[in-house]
Structures are given as structure tokens and as C-alpha cells.
């Protein structure tokens, strides 16, 4: 993504960030979200779990997916600035960079949806649960990927 450019003597993002990965991840996340929207509608689960009405729900899942990819890129940018190379461990940053990106995109592009789902009523509990579970899920999935030989490091 950074076309091998450097800033202040270090690569901007590094070789691990590609346009193919960015758009592939964003589109895959959006497609998965669309499947979830369809399943929620098909099984009548709107009361329990819903992204909202169509087509704004697709905008929400696209914000979540592409926000996640942007947050991941920003995490790489920060890691390069503090002198960490690709694959080096950065506790906290590695687990939350994509969450911060997703939240930022939704807050900017769908603020009413964010308030309705994560602030109003008991929504703040859902947000707290997400923030608590993210590091656990992230670590578990990365360990599985490492043991399967799909990742070079277990973080």
C-alpha cells in the first residue's frame, strides 16, 4: 500500500499491508455481514440481533469491515513509528487497532446507528462486552492460525 515509501527513515506501513488485502478483507467482511443480515431477516431474529433496515444495514457492515482494515493499517503505521518491525508484538495495539477503526467509521458515517446499538438502553453493555472479548478472541484465533501454519507468530 505504501509503494515501498518511507517516512522519517522507516517504511510507512510495510510489506504486510497490500491493496489486495485491504479491499479483499473489506469486501469479505461486507459480504459476511450481508449474509448475517439475510440470516437475521430469514429467521426473524431482528429483536435479538439486527444491523437495522435495508440498505442502511449494508452501509453499517461496510463501515465495520473497511473501518477494521483502516484501523489495522493505522496500527501498522504506529508500529513503524515506534520502531517495531512487521510481526513484532505490540500488546493492546494489535488487539484494538481494528476495533478503533470500525468504531471510528461507524461514528462518522452512521452515528445514529452507533448510538442506538451501543449507547442507548443496555447497548453500552454490548459495547463493553465487545471490548472485553476482542483480546481473547484475537489471541485465540491467532494461536489457531499459528498452529495451522498460517501465521508466523502466535500474536
CNS distance restraints for C-alpha pairs under 8 A (distance, minus, plus):
assign (resid   1 and name CA) (resid  13 and name CA) 7.34 0.50 0.50
assign (resid   1 and name CA) (resid  15 and name CA) 7.93 0.50 0.50
assign (resid   1 and name CA) (resid  17 and name CA) 5.79 0.50 0.50
assign (resid   1 and name CA) (resid  18 and name CA) 4.76 0.50 0.50
assign (resid   1 and name CA) (resid  19 and name CA) 5.52 0.50 0.50
assign (resid   2 and name CA) (resid  11 and name CA) 7.70 0.50 0.50
assign (resid   2 and name CA) (resid  12 and name CA) 6.07 0.50 0.50
assign (resid   2 and name CA) (resid  13 and name CA) 6.04 0.50 0.50
assign (resid   2 and name CA) (resid  14 and name CA) 7.06 0.50 0.50
assign (resid   2 and name CA) (resid  17 and name CA) 7.91 0.50 0.50
assign (resid   4 and name CA) (resid  11 and name CA) 6.64 0.50 0.50
assign (resid   4 and name CA) (resid  12 and name CA) 7.79 0.50 0.50
assign (resid   4 and name CA) (resid  14 and name CA) 7.15 0.50 0.50
assign (resid   4 and name CA) (resid  15 and name CA) 7.60 0.50 0.50
assign (resid   5 and name CA) (resid  11 and name CA) 5.85 0.50 0.50
assign (resid   5 and name CA) (resid  12 and name CA) 6.27 0.50 0.50
assign (resid   6 and name CA) (resid  10 and name CA) 5.03 0.50 0.50
assign (resid   6 and name CA) (resid  11 and name CA) 4.03 0.50 0.50
assign (resid   6 and name CA) (resid  12 and name CA) 5.18 0.50 0.50
assign (resid   7 and name CA) (resid  11 and name CA) 6.16 0.50 0.50
assign (resid   7 and name CA) (resid  12 and name CA) 5.79 0.50 0.50
assign (resid  10 and name CA) (resid  80 and name CA) 6.43 0.50 0.50
assign (resid  10 and name CA) (resid  81 and name CA) 7.21 0.50 0.50
assign (resid  10 and name CA) (resid  83 and name CA) 7.91 0.50 0.50
assign (resid  11 and name CA) (resid  80 and name CA) 6.71 0.50 0.50
assign (resid  12 and name CA) (resid  77 and name CA) 5.87 0.50 0.50
assign (resid  12 and name CA) (resid  80 and name CA) 6.75 0.50 0.50
assign (resid  13 and name CA) (resid  17 and name CA) 6.43 0.50 0.50
assign (resid  13 and name CA) (resid  73 and name CA) 6.85 0.50 0.50
assign (resid  13 and name CA) (resid  76 and name CA) 5.46 0.50 0.50
assign (resid  13 and name CA) (resid  77 and name CA) 5.07 0.50 0.50
assign (resid  13 and name CA) (resid  80 and name CA) 6.73 0.50 0.50
assign (resid  14 and name CA) (resid  76 and name CA) 7.53 0.50 0.50
assign (resid  14 and name CA) (resid  80 and name CA) 7.86 0.50 0.50
assign (resid  14 and name CA) (resid  86 and name CA) 6.94 0.50 0.50
assign (resid  15 and name CA) (resid  86 and name CA) 7.89 0.50 0.50
assign (resid  16 and name CA) (resid  86 and name CA) 6.95 0.50 0.50
assign (resid  17 and name CA) (resid  21 and name CA) 6.83 0.50 0.50
assign (resid  17 and name CA) (resid  22 and name CA) 7.31 0.50 0.50
assign (resid  17 and name CA) (resid  73 and name CA) 6.89 0.50 0.50
assign (resid  18 and name CA) (resid  22 and name CA) 6.14 0.50 0.50
assign (resid  19 and name CA) (resid  23 and name CA) 6.02 0.50 0.50
assign (resid  20 and name CA) (resid  24 and name CA) 5.61 0.50 0.50
assign (resid  21 and name CA) (resid  25 and name CA) 5.69 0.50 0.50
assign (resid  22 and name CA) (resid  26 and name CA) 6.09 0.50 0.50
assign (resid  22 and name CA) (resid  66 and name CA) 7.79 0.50 0.50
assign (resid  22 and name CA) (resid  69 and name CA) 5.88 0.50 0.50
assign (resid  22 and name CA) (resid  70 and name CA) 7.86 0.50 0.50
assign (resid  23 and name CA) (resid  27 and name CA) 5.82 0.50 0.50
assign (resid  23 and name CA) (resid  66 and name CA) 7.87 0.50 0.50
assign (resid  24 and name CA) (resid  28 and name CA) 5.88 0.50 0.50
assign (resid  25 and name CA) (resid  29 and name CA) 5.96 0.50 0.50
assign (resid  25 and name CA) (resid  65 and name CA) 7.24 0.50 0.50
assign (resid  25 and name CA) (resid  66 and name CA) 7.67 0.50 0.50
assign (resid  25 and name CA) (resid  69 and name CA) 6.86 0.50 0.50
assign (resid  26 and name CA) (resid  30 and name CA) 6.13 0.50 0.50
assign (resid  26 and name CA) (resid  62 and name CA) 7.08 0.50 0.50
assign (resid  26 and name CA) (resid  65 and name CA) 4.82 0.50 0.50
assign (resid  26 and name CA) (resid  66 and name CA) 4.65 0.50 0.50
assign (resid  26 and name CA) (resid  68 and name CA) 7.80 0.50 0.50
assign (resid  26 and name CA) (resid  69 and name CA) 6.44 0.50 0.50
assign (resid  27 and name CA) (resid  31 and name CA) 6.02 0.50 0.50
assign (resid  27 and name CA) (resid  62 and name CA) 7.66 0.50 0.50
assign (resid  27 and name CA) (resid  65 and name CA) 7.37 0.50 0.50
assign (resid  27 and name CA) (resid  66 and name CA) 7.82 0.50 0.50
assign (resid  28 and name CA) (resid  32 and name CA) 6.08 0.50 0.50
assign (resid  28 and name CA) (resid  65 and name CA) 7.96 0.50 0.50
assign (resid  29 and name CA) (resid  33 and name CA) 6.08 0.50 0.50
assign (resid  29 and name CA) (resid  61 and name CA) 7.41 0.50 0.50
assign (resid  29 and name CA) (resid  62 and name CA) 7.26 0.50 0.50
assign (resid  29 and name CA) (resid  64 and name CA) 7.93 0.50 0.50
assign (resid  29 and name CA) (resid  65 and name CA) 4.94 0.50 0.50
assign (resid  29 and name CA) (resid  66 and name CA) 7.86 0.50 0.50
assign (resid  30 and name CA) (resid  34 and name CA) 6.15 0.50 0.50
assign (resid  30 and name CA) (resid  58 and name CA) 7.35 0.50 0.50
assign (resid  30 and name CA) (resid  61 and name CA) 5.48 0.50 0.50
assign (resid  30 and name CA) (resid  62 and name CA) 4.90 0.50 0.50
assign (resid  30 and name CA) (resid  64 and name CA) 7.96 0.50 0.50
assign (resid  30 and name CA) (resid  65 and name CA) 5.83 0.50 0.50
assign (resid  31 and name CA) (resid  35 and name CA) 6.34 0.50 0.50
assign (resid  32 and name CA) (resid  36 and name CA) 6.34 0.50 0.50
assign (resid  33 and name CA) (resid  37 and name CA) 6.15 0.50 0.50
assign (resid  33 and name CA) (resid  58 and name CA) 7.42 0.50 0.50
assign (resid  33 and name CA) (resid  61 and name CA) 5.50 0.50 0.50
assign (resid  33 and name CA) (resid  62 and name CA) 7.88 0.50 0.50
assign (resid  34 and name CA) (resid  38 and name CA) 6.20 0.50 0.50
assign (resid  34 and name CA) (resid  58 and name CA) 6.42 0.50 0.50
assign (resid  34 and name CA) (resid  61 and name CA) 7.41 0.50 0.50
assign (resid  35 and name CA) (resid  39 and name CA) 6.14 0.50 0.50
assign (resid  36 and name CA) (resid  40 and name CA) 6.07 0.50 0.50
assign (resid  37 and name CA) (resid  41 and name CA) 6.23 0.50 0.50
assign (resid  37 and name CA) (resid  50 and name CA) 7.05 0.50 0.50
assign (resid  37 and name CA) (resid  51 and name CA) 6.84 0.50 0.50
assign (resid  37 and name CA) (resid  57 and name CA) 7.50 0.50 0.50
assign (resid  38 and name CA) (resid  42 and name CA) 5.93 0.50 0.50
assign (resid  39 and name CA) (resid  43 and name CA) 5.99 0.50 0.50
assign (resid  40 and name CA) (resid  44 and name CA) 5.84 0.50 0.50
assign (resid  40 and name CA) (resid  45 and name CA) 4.86 0.50 0.50
assign (resid  40 and name CA) (resid  46 and name CA) 6.01 0.50 0.50
assign (resid  40 and name CA) (resid  49 and name CA) 7.00 0.50 0.50
assign (resid  40 and name CA) (resid  50 and name CA) 6.59 0.50 0.50
assign (resid  41 and name CA) (resid  45 and name CA) 6.52 0.50 0.50
assign (resid  41 and name CA) (resid  46 and name CA) 6.67 0.50 0.50
assign (resid  45 and name CA) (resid  49 and name CA) 5.94 0.50 0.50
assign (resid  45 and name CA) (resid  50 and name CA) 7.15 0.50 0.50
assign (resid  46 and name CA) (resid  50 and name CA) 4.89 0.50 0.50
assign (resid  46 and name CA) (resid  52 and name CA) 7.94 0.50 0.50
assign (resid  51 and name CA) (resid  57 and name CA) 5.04 0.50 0.50
assign (resid  51 and name CA) (resid  60 and name CA) 7.03 0.50 0.50
assign (resid  51 and name CA) (resid  61 and name CA) 7.71 0.50 0.50
assign (resid  52 and name CA) (resid  56 and name CA) 6.91 0.50 0.50
assign (resid  52 and name CA) (resid  57 and name CA) 5.12 0.50 0.50
assign (resid  53 and name CA) (resid  57 and name CA) 5.59 0.50 0.50
assign (resid  54 and name CA) (resid  58 and name CA) 6.74 0.50 0.50
assign (resid  55 and name CA) (resid  59 and name CA) 6.78 0.50 0.50
assign (resid  56 and name CA) (resid  60 and name CA) 6.37 0.50 0.50
assign (resid  57 and name CA) (resid  61 and name CA) 6.43 0.50 0.50
assign (resid  58 and name CA) (resid  62 and name CA) 6.11 0.50 0.50
assign (resid  59 and name CA) (resid  63 and name CA) 6.09 0.50 0.50
assign (resid  60 and name CA) (resid  64 and name CA) 6.23 0.50 0.50
assign (resid  60 and name CA) (resid 106 and name CA) 6.64 0.50 0.50
assign (resid  60 and name CA) (resid 110 and name CA) 6.80 0.50 0.50
assign (resid  60 and name CA) (resid 113 and name CA) 7.90 0.50 0.50
assign (resid  61 and name CA) (resid  65 and name CA) 6.06 0.50 0.50
assign (resid  62 and name CA) (resid  66 and name CA) 5.90 0.50 0.50
assign (resid  62 and name CA) (resid  67 and name CA) 7.90 0.50 0.50
assign (resid  63 and name CA) (resid  67 and name CA) 5.44 0.50 0.50
assign (resid  63 and name CA) (resid 102 and name CA) 6.45 0.50 0.50
assign (resid  63 and name CA) (resid 105 and name CA) 5.47 0.50 0.50
assign (resid  63 and name CA) (resid 106 and name CA) 5.63 0.50 0.50
assign (resid  63 and name CA) (resid 109 and name CA) 7.44 0.50 0.50
assign (resid  64 and name CA) (resid  68 and name CA) 5.98 0.50 0.50
assign (resid  64 and name CA) (resid 101 and name CA) 7.91 0.50 0.50
assign (resid  64 and name CA) (resid 102 and name CA) 4.54 0.50 0.50
assign (resid  64 and name CA) (resid 103 and name CA) 7.22 0.50 0.50
assign (resid  64 and name CA) (resid 105 and name CA) 6.90 0.50 0.50
assign (resid  64 and name CA) (resid 106 and name CA) 6.63 0.50 0.50
assign (resid  65 and name CA) (resid  69 and name CA) 6.53 0.50 0.50
assign (resid  65 and name CA) (resid 102 and name CA) 6.87 0.50 0.50
assign (resid  66 and name CA) (resid  70 and name CA) 6.13 0.50 0.50
assign (resid  66 and name CA) (resid 102 and name CA) 7.21 0.50 0.50
assign (resid  66 and name CA) (resid 105 and name CA) 7.99 0.50 0.50
assign (resid  67 and name CA) (resid  71 and name CA) 6.01 0.50 0.50
assign (resid  67 and name CA) (resid  98 and name CA) 6.95 0.50 0.50
assign (resid  67 and name CA) (resid  99 and name CA) 7.97 0.50 0.50
assign (resid  67 and name CA) (resid 100 and name CA) 7.94 0.50 0.50
assign (resid  67 and name CA) (resid 101 and name CA) 4.44 0.50 0.50
assign (resid  67 and name CA) (resid 102 and name CA) 3.96 0.50 0.50
assign (resid  67 and name CA) (resid 103 and name CA) 7.26 0.50 0.50
assign (resid  67 and name CA) (resid 104 and name CA) 7.04 0.50 0.50
assign (resid  67 and name CA) (resid 105 and name CA) 5.27 0.50 0.50
assign (resid  67 and name CA) (resid 106 and name CA) 7.76 0.50 0.50
assign (resid  68 and name CA) (resid  72 and name CA) 6.20 0.50 0.50
assign (resid  68 and name CA) (resid  97 and name CA) 7.60 0.50 0.50
assign (resid  68 and name CA) (resid  98 and name CA) 4.09 0.50 0.50
assign (resid  68 and name CA) (resid  99 and name CA) 6.14 0.50 0.50
assign (resid  68 and name CA) (resid 100 and name CA) 7.53 0.50 0.50
assign (resid  68 and name CA) (resid 101 and name CA) 5.05 0.50 0.50
assign (resid  68 and name CA) (resid 102 and name CA) 4.76 0.50 0.50
assign (resid  69 and name CA) (resid  73 and name CA) 6.36 0.50 0.50
assign (resid  69 and name CA) (resid  98 and name CA) 6.36 0.50 0.50
assign (resid  69 and name CA) (resid 101 and name CA) 7.34 0.50 0.50
assign (resid  70 and name CA) (resid  74 and name CA) 6.22 0.50 0.50
assign (resid  70 and name CA) (resid  98 and name CA) 7.10 0.50 0.50
assign (resid  70 and name CA) (resid 101 and name CA) 5.82 0.50 0.50
assign (resid  71 and name CA) (resid  75 and name CA) 6.09 0.50 0.50
assign (resid  71 and name CA) (resid  97 and name CA) 4.87 0.50 0.50
assign (resid  71 and name CA) (resid  98 and name CA) 4.28 0.50 0.50
assign (resid  71 and name CA) (resid  99 and name CA) 7.02 0.50 0.50
assign (resid  71 and name CA) (resid 100 and name CA) 6.13 0.50 0.50
assign (resid  71 and name CA) (resid 101 and name CA) 3.94 0.50 0.50
assign (resid  71 and name CA) (resid 102 and name CA) 7.03 0.50 0.50
assign (resid  72 and name CA) (resid  76 and name CA) 6.38 0.50 0.50
assign (resid  72 and name CA) (resid  97 and name CA) 5.43 0.50 0.50
assign (resid  72 and name CA) (resid  98 and name CA) 5.01 0.50 0.50
assign (resid  72 and name CA) (resid 101 and name CA) 7.47 0.50 0.50
assign (resid  73 and name CA) (resid  77 and name CA) 6.24 0.50 0.50
assign (resid  74 and name CA) (resid  78 and name CA) 6.22 0.50 0.50
assign (resid  74 and name CA) (resid  97 and name CA) 7.10 0.50 0.50
assign (resid  75 and name CA) (resid  79 and name CA) 6.15 0.50 0.50
assign (resid  75 and name CA) (resid  93 and name CA) 6.39 0.50 0.50
assign (resid  75 and name CA) (resid  94 and name CA) 7.06 0.50 0.50
assign (resid  75 and name CA) (resid  97 and name CA) 5.37 0.50 0.50
assign (resid  75 and name CA) (resid  98 and name CA) 7.90 0.50 0.50
assign (resid  76 and name CA) (resid  80 and name CA) 6.16 0.50 0.50
assign (resid  76 and name CA) (resid  86 and name CA) 7.91 0.50 0.50
assign (resid  77 and name CA) (resid  81 and name CA) 6.32 0.50 0.50
assign (resid  78 and name CA) (resid  82 and name CA) 6.35 0.50 0.50
assign (resid  79 and name CA) (resid  83 and name CA) 6.31 0.50 0.50
assign (resid  79 and name CA) (resid  84 and name CA) 5.08 0.50 0.50
assign (resid  79 and name CA) (resid  85 and name CA) 7.10 0.50 0.50
assign (resid  79 and name CA) (resid  90 and name CA) 7.47 0.50 0.50
assign (resid  80 and name CA) (resid  84 and name CA) 5.36 0.50 0.50
assign (resid  80 and name CA) (resid  85 and name CA) 6.35 0.50 0.50
assign (resid  84 and name CA) (resid  88 and name CA) 5.93 0.50 0.50
assign (resid  87 and name CA) (resid 152 and name CA) 7.77 0.50 0.50
assign (resid  87 and name CA) (resid 153 and name CA) 6.81 0.50 0.50
assign (resid  89 and name CA) (resid  94 and name CA) 7.37 0.50 0.50
assign (resid  89 and name CA) (resid 155 and name CA) 6.68 0.50 0.50
assign (resid  90 and name CA) (resid  94 and name CA) 5.61 0.50 0.50
assign (resid  91 and name CA) (resid  95 and name CA) 7.09 0.50 0.50
assign (resid  92 and name CA) (resid  96 and name CA) 5.98 0.50 0.50
assign (resid  92 and name CA) (resid 135 and name CA) 7.92 0.50 0.50
assign (resid  93 and name CA) (resid  97 and name CA) 5.45 0.50 0.50
assign (resid  94 and name CA) (resid 155 and name CA) 7.82 0.50 0.50
assign (resid  95 and name CA) (resid  99 and name CA) 7.86 0.50 0.50
assign (resid  95 and name CA) (resid 134 and name CA) 6.71 0.50 0.50
assign (resid  95 and name CA) (resid 135 and name CA) 5.35 0.50 0.50
assign (resid  95 and name CA) (resid 138 and name CA) 6.30 0.50 0.50
assign (resid  95 and name CA) (resid 139 and name CA) 7.99 0.50 0.50
assign (resid  96 and name CA) (resid 100 and name CA) 6.09 0.50 0.50
assign (resid  96 and name CA) (resid 134 and name CA) 7.46 0.50 0.50
assign (resid  96 and name CA) (resid 135 and name CA) 7.55 0.50 0.50
assign (resid  97 and name CA) (resid 101 and name CA) 6.38 0.50 0.50
assign (resid  98 and name CA) (resid 102 and name CA) 6.15 0.50 0.50
assign (resid  99 and name CA) (resid 103 and name CA) 6.08 0.50 0.50
assign (resid 100 and name CA) (resid 104 and name CA) 6.00 0.50 0.50
assign (resid 101 and name CA) (resid 105 and name CA) 6.18 0.50 0.50
assign (resid 102 and name CA) (resid 106 and name CA) 6.23 0.50 0.50
assign (resid 103 and name CA) (resid 107 and name CA) 5.95 0.50 0.50
assign (resid 104 and name CA) (resid 108 and name CA) 6.11 0.50 0.50
assign (resid 105 and name CA) (resid 109 and name CA) 5.91 0.50 0.50
assign (resid 105 and name CA) (resid 110 and name CA) 7.73 0.50 0.50
assign (resid 106 and name CA) (resid 110 and name CA) 4.90 0.50 0.50
assign (resid 106 and name CA) (resid 111 and name CA) 6.19 0.50 0.50
assign (resid 106 and name CA) (resid 113 and name CA) 7.78 0.50 0.50
assign (resid 106 and name CA) (resid 114 and name CA) 6.44 0.50 0.50
assign (resid 107 and name CA) (resid 111 and name CA) 4.42 0.50 0.50
assign (resid 107 and name CA) (resid 114 and name CA) 6.20 0.50 0.50
assign (resid 110 and name CA) (resid 114 and name CA) 6.45 0.50 0.50
assign (resid 111 and name CA) (resid 115 and name CA) 6.18 0.50 0.50
assign (resid 112 and name CA) (resid 116 and name CA) 6.04 0.50 0.50
assign (resid 113 and name CA) (resid 117 and name CA) 6.04 0.50 0.50
assign (resid 114 and name CA) (resid 118 and name CA) 5.63 0.50 0.50
assign (resid 114 and name CA) (resid 119 and name CA) 7.18 0.50 0.50
assign (resid 115 and name CA) (resid 119 and name CA) 4.79 0.50 0.50
assign (resid 115 and name CA) (resid 120 and name CA) 6.00 0.50 0.50
assign (resid 116 and name CA) (resid 120 and name CA) 5.32 0.50 0.50
assign (resid 116 and name CA) (resid 123 and name CA) 7.35 0.50 0.50
assign (resid 117 and name CA) (resid 123 and name CA) 5.28 0.50 0.50
assign (resid 118 and name CA) (resid 122 and name CA) 7.62 0.50 0.50
assign (resid 118 and name CA) (resid 123 and name CA) 3.96 0.50 0.50
assign (resid 118 and name CA) (resid 124 and name CA) 4.87 0.50 0.50
assign (resid 118 and name CA) (resid 125 and name CA) 7.58 0.50 0.50
assign (resid 118 and name CA) (resid 126 and name CA) 6.39 0.50 0.50
assign (resid 118 and name CA) (resid 127 and name CA) 5.58 0.50 0.50
assign (resid 119 and name CA) (resid 123 and name CA) 5.02 0.50 0.50
assign (resid 119 and name CA) (resid 124 and name CA) 4.81 0.50 0.50
assign (resid 120 and name CA) (resid 124 and name CA) 7.03 0.50 0.50
assign (resid 122 and name CA) (resid 126 and name CA) 7.18 0.50 0.50
assign (resid 123 and name CA) (resid 127 and name CA) 6.48 0.50 0.50
assign (resid 124 and name CA) (resid 128 and name CA) 6.16 0.50 0.50
assign (resid 125 and name CA) (resid 129 and name CA) 6.08 0.50 0.50
assign (resid 126 and name CA) (resid 130 and name CA) 6.19 0.50 0.50
assign (resid 127 and name CA) (resid 131 and name CA) 6.24 0.50 0.50
assign (resid 128 and name CA) (resid 132 and name CA) 6.15 0.50 0.50
assign (resid 129 and name CA) (resid 133 and name CA) 5.99 0.50 0.50
assign (resid 130 and name CA) (resid 134 and name CA) 5.90 0.50 0.50
assign (resid 131 and name CA) (resid 135 and name CA) 7.73 0.50 0.50
assign (resid 132 and name CA) (resid 136 and name CA) 7.64 0.50 0.50
assign (resid 133 and name CA) (resid 137 and name CA) 6.08 0.50 0.50
assign (resid 134 and name CA) (resid 138 and name CA) 5.84 0.50 0.50
assign (resid 135 and name CA) (resid 139 and name CA) 6.01 0.50 0.50
assign (resid 136 and name CA) (resid 140 and name CA) 6.15 0.50 0.50
assign (resid 137 and name CA) (resid 141 and name CA) 6.05 0.50 0.50
assign (resid 138 and name CA) (resid 142 and name CA) 6.14 0.50 0.50
assign (resid 139 and name CA) (resid 143 and name CA) 6.15 0.50 0.50
assign (resid 139 and name CA) (resid 154 and name CA) 7.55 0.50 0.50
assign (resid 139 and name CA) (resid 155 and name CA) 6.14 0.50 0.50
assign (resid 140 and name CA) (resid 144 and name CA) 6.31 0.50 0.50
assign (resid 141 and name CA) (resid 145 and name CA) 6.18 0.50 0.50
assign (resid 142 and name CA) (resid 146 and name CA) 6.07 0.50 0.50
assign (resid 142 and name CA) (resid 151 and name CA) 7.37 0.50 0.50
assign (resid 142 and name CA) (resid 153 and name CA) 7.95 0.50 0.50
assign (resid 142 and name CA) (resid 154 and name CA) 5.31 0.50 0.50
assign (resid 142 and name CA) (resid 155 and name CA) 5.55 0.50 0.50
assign (resid 143 and name CA) (resid 147 and name CA) 6.15 0.50 0.50
assign (resid 143 and name CA) (resid 154 and name CA) 4.73 0.50 0.50
assign (resid 143 and name CA) (resid 155 and name CA) 6.88 0.50 0.50
assign (resid 144 and name CA) (resid 148 and name CA) 6.13 0.50 0.50
assign (resid 144 and name CA) (resid 154 and name CA) 7.94 0.50 0.50
assign (resid 145 and name CA) (resid 149 and name CA) 6.25 0.50 0.50
assign (resid 145 and name CA) (resid 150 and name CA) 5.02 0.50 0.50
assign (resid 145 and name CA) (resid 151 and name CA) 5.43 0.50 0.50
assign (resid 145 and name CA) (resid 154 and name CA) 7.42 0.50 0.50
assign (resid 146 and name CA) (resid 150 and name CA) 5.68 0.50 0.50
assign (resid 146 and name CA) (resid 151 and name CA) 4.54 0.50 0.50
assign (resid 146 and name CA) (resid 152 and name CA) 6.20 0.50 0.50
assign (resid 146 and name CA) (resid 153 and name CA) 6.05 0.50 0.50
assign (resid 146 and name CA) (resid 154 and name CA) 5.17 0.50 0.50
assign (resid 147 and name CA) (resid 151 and name CA) 7.93 0.50 0.50
assign (resid 147 and name CA) (resid 154 and name CA) 7.99 0.50 0.50
